[in-house]
Amino acid sequence: MAKAPTDPEKMSRRRQFVETYRMAKKTDPRLGLLLVVAFLVAAAVGFAVFWFLPGGGVIGLVIAIVGAILFGSLAALIVFGRRAQKAAYGQMEGQPGAAAAALRMLKRGWRTDPAVAFTKQQDVVHRVVGPPGIVLIGEGNPNRVRQLLAGERRKHERVVSDAPVHEIVCGNGEGEVPLPKLARHVQKLGRSVKPAEMTDILNRLKALDANRSAIPMPKGPVPTSMKGMRGNMRGR
């Protein structure tokens, strides 16, 4: 009997690093070599910087070695985070529900509701409520998704008329936002809603969602550890 995957939130920090490295290594075979090179180059720079500081002797050597380790570790973590993020998005690209997984990278202060609207062809609209207001993100066939987004926009504006409603199509076509840039694009939409107003918006949206049909997130090889990897990608 197959063993169910462990929830990333229940993993230790070390286990999260290991699992993230294994995932990234599958699509980036040179990852280990790149990490070693990044560590050595940055360590050499760090050693040189601290070695030429005023001082010298044994204490100066110890400080230089510590500085080299710190510089090297930081560089390796930065490289690891970027390559792991690229690998994760590469695995998600083109998979149903990929946008919902990418939106889990948003920090606190954002409420994400996956698949608030959908079609039989697996076109879906996800919703994010945050400082910019209401953000509707569609993924799937561009033509069908835009129609679905327009319908959802009208529904949301009737329920929450005083909050901005943004529409985003996730994809690689013209006027669309690529998956790797989705979370950052959402964060850059500005600040139009205060925290107290968000609570009121969420309460109003409950009435809208109460009349919807439930839909499970599409199954497939979409990584479920994005939220657990968020700290790893930032070197924390």
C-alpha positions in Angstrom: 0.0 0.0 0.0 1.4 3.4 -1.0 2.4 5.7 1.8 0.7 9.1 1.8 3.1 12.0 1.3 4.1 13.9 4.4 2.6 17.4 4.9 5.5 19.9 4.4 4.2 21.9 7.4 4.8 18.9 9.6 8.4 18.3 8.4 11.4 19.5 10.3 13.5 22.3 8.7 16.2 19.8 7.8 13.7 17.4 6.2 12.3 20.3 4.1 15.7 21.1 2.8 16.4 17.5 1.9 13.1 17.1 0.1 13.5 20.4 -1.7 17.0 19.4 -2.8 15.8 16.0 -4.1 13.0 17.7 -6.0 15.3 20.3 -7.6 18.0 17.7 -8.4 15.6 15.7 -10.6 15.3 18.6 -13.1 18.6 20.3 -12.4 21.4 17.6 -12.3 24.1 20.2 -11.9 22.6 21.7 -8.7 25.1 20.1 -6.4 28.1 21.3 -8.5 26.6 24.8 -8.6 26.2 24.9 -4.9 29.8 23.9 -4.3 31.1 26.5 -6.8 29.0 29.2 -5.3 30.2 28.3 -1.8 33.9 28.3 -2.8 33.8 31.5 -4.8 31.9 33.4 -2.1 34.1 31.9 0.7 37.2 33.1 -1.1 35.8 36.6 -1.4 34.8 36.5 2.3 38.2 35.3 3.4 39.9 38.0 1.4 37.6 40.7 2.8 38.1 39.8 6.4 41.8 38.9 6.1 42.7 42.4 4.9 40.8 44.1 7.7 43.0 45.8 10.4 44.4 43.2 12.7 46.1 40.0 11.9 47.6 37.1 13.7 45.6 34.1 14.9 42.5 36.2 15.7 42.6 37.7 12.2 42.8 34.2 10.7 39.9 32.9 12.7 37.8 35.9 11.8 38.7 35.4 8.1 37.7 31.8 8.2 34.4 32.5 9.9 33.7 35.3 7.4 34.5 32.9 4.5 32.1 30.3 5.9 29.3 32.9 6.3 29.8 34.3 2.8 30.0 30.8 1.3 26.9 29.6 3.1 24.9 32.7 2.2 25.8 32.4 -1.5 25.0 28.7 -1.6 21.6 29.3 0.0 20.8 32.0 -2.5 21.7 29.8 -5.4 19.8 26.9 -3.9 16.7 29.0 -3.4 16.6 30.3 -6.9 17.3 26.9 -8.6 14.8 25.1 -6.4 12.2 27.7 -7.2 12.9 27.4 -10.9 12.6 23.6 -10.7 9.4 23.8 -8.8 7.8 26.1 -11.3 9.1 23.9 -14.1 7.3 20.9 -12.7 4.1 22.8 -12.2 4.0 24.5 -15.6 1.0 23.3 -17.6 -0.5 21.2 -14.8 -4.1 21.9 -13.7 -4.1 23.9 -10.4 -0.5 25.2 -11.0 -1.6 28.8 -10.3 -3.2 27.8 -7.0 0.0 26.2 -5.9 2.1 29.2 -6.9 -0.3 31.5 -5.0 0.6 29.6 -1.8 3.9 31.6 -1.9 2.1 34.7 -0.8 2.9 35.9 2.7 0.5 36.4 5.6 -2.2 39.0 5.1 -3.5 37.3 1.9 -6.5 34.9 1.7 -6.4 32.5 -1.3 -9.4 30.5 -2.4 -8.6 28.0 -5.1 -11.1 27.1 -7.9 -13.9 29.4 -7.0 -15.2 29.0 -10.5 -14.5 26.3 -13.2 -15.6 24.8 -16.5 -15.9 21.1 -17.5 -12.7 21.6 -19.6 -10.8 22.3 -16.3 -10.5 26.1 -16.8 -10.5 27.5 -13.3 -10.6 30.8 -11.5 -8.8 31.3 -8.2 -9.4 34.2 -5.9 -7.0 36.1 -3.7 -8.1 38.8 -1.2 -5.4 41.1 0.0 -4.2 44.7 0.1 -5.0 45.3 -3.6 -8.6 44.1 -3.0 -10.0 41.1 -4.8 -7.8 39.4 -7.4 -9.2 36.8 -9.8 -6.7 34.6 -11.4 -7.7 32.3 -14.3 -5.8 29.4 -15.9 -6.7 27.3 -18.8 -7.9 28.1 -22.3 -7.4 31.9 -22.7 -10.7 32.6 -24.4 -12.8 30.5 -22.1 -10.9 31.8 -19.0 -11.5 35.4 -20.0 -15.2 34.8 -20.3 -15.2 33.0 -16.9 -13.2 35.9 -15.4 -15.7 38.4 -16.7 -18.6 36.5 -15.2 -16.9 36.2 -11.9 -16.0 39.9 -11.9 -19.7 40.8 -12.2 -20.7 38.5 -9.4 -18.0 39.9 -7.1 -18.8 43.5 -7.9 -22.4 43.0 -7.0 -21.5 41.6 -3.6 -18.5 43.8 -2.8 -19.1 47.0 -4.9 -16.6 49.2 -3.0 -13.5 46.9 -3.4 -11.3 46.9 -6.5 -11.5 43.7 -8.5 -8.5 42.7 -10.6 -8.3 40.1 -13.3 -5.2 38.1 -14.2 -4.8 35.3 -16.8 -1.9 33.0 -15.9 0.0 31.8 -18.9 2.7 32.6 -21.4 0.7 34.3 -24.1 0.3 38.0 -24.8 -1.2 39.9 -21.9 -0.8 36.9 -19.6 1.3 36.5 -16.5 3.8 33.6 -16.5 3.5 31.2 -13.6 6.9 32.0 -12.0 6.0 35.7 -11.8 2.4 35.3 -10.7 2.8 35.7 -6.9 5.1 38.7 -7.3 2.7 40.3 -9.9 -0.2 39.9 -7.4 1.9 41.6 -4.7 2.6 44.6 -6.9 -1.0 45.4 -7.6 -0.9 48.1 -4.9 -2.7 48.7 -1.6 -6.3 49.8 -1.8 -7.8 47.8 1.1 -7.0 48.1 4.8 -6.9 45.0 7.1 -10.2 46.0 8.8 -11.8 46.3 5.4 -10.6 42.8 4.4 -12.5 41.3 7.2 -15.7 42.9 5.9 -14.9 41.8 2.3 -14.4 38.2 3.4 -17.6 38.1 5.3 -19.5 39.4 2.2 -17.9 36.8 0.0 -19.1 34.0 2.2 -22.7 34.6 0.9 -21.4 34.3 -2.7 -19.5 31.2 -2.0 -22.3 29.5 -0.2 -24.2 29.1 -3.5 -21.3 27.5 -5.3 -20.8 23.9 -6.1 -17.8 22.3 -4.4 -14.9 21.2 -6.6 -11.8 19.3 -5.6 -8.5 20.6 -6.8 -7.4 18.7 -10.0 -5.1 15.8 -9.3 -1.7 15.6 -11.0 2.0 16.0 -10.5 1.6 19.5 -9.0 4.1 20.0 -6.1 2.3 20.3 -2.8 5.3 21.5 -0.9 5.4 25.1 -2.2 4.4 26.5 1.1 6.9 24.4 3.0 9.6 25.4 0.5 8.9 29.1 0.9 11.3 29.4 3.8 13.9 27.3 2.2 13.9 29.4 -1.0 14.6 32.5 1.2 17.4 30.8 3.1 15.5 30.5 6.4 
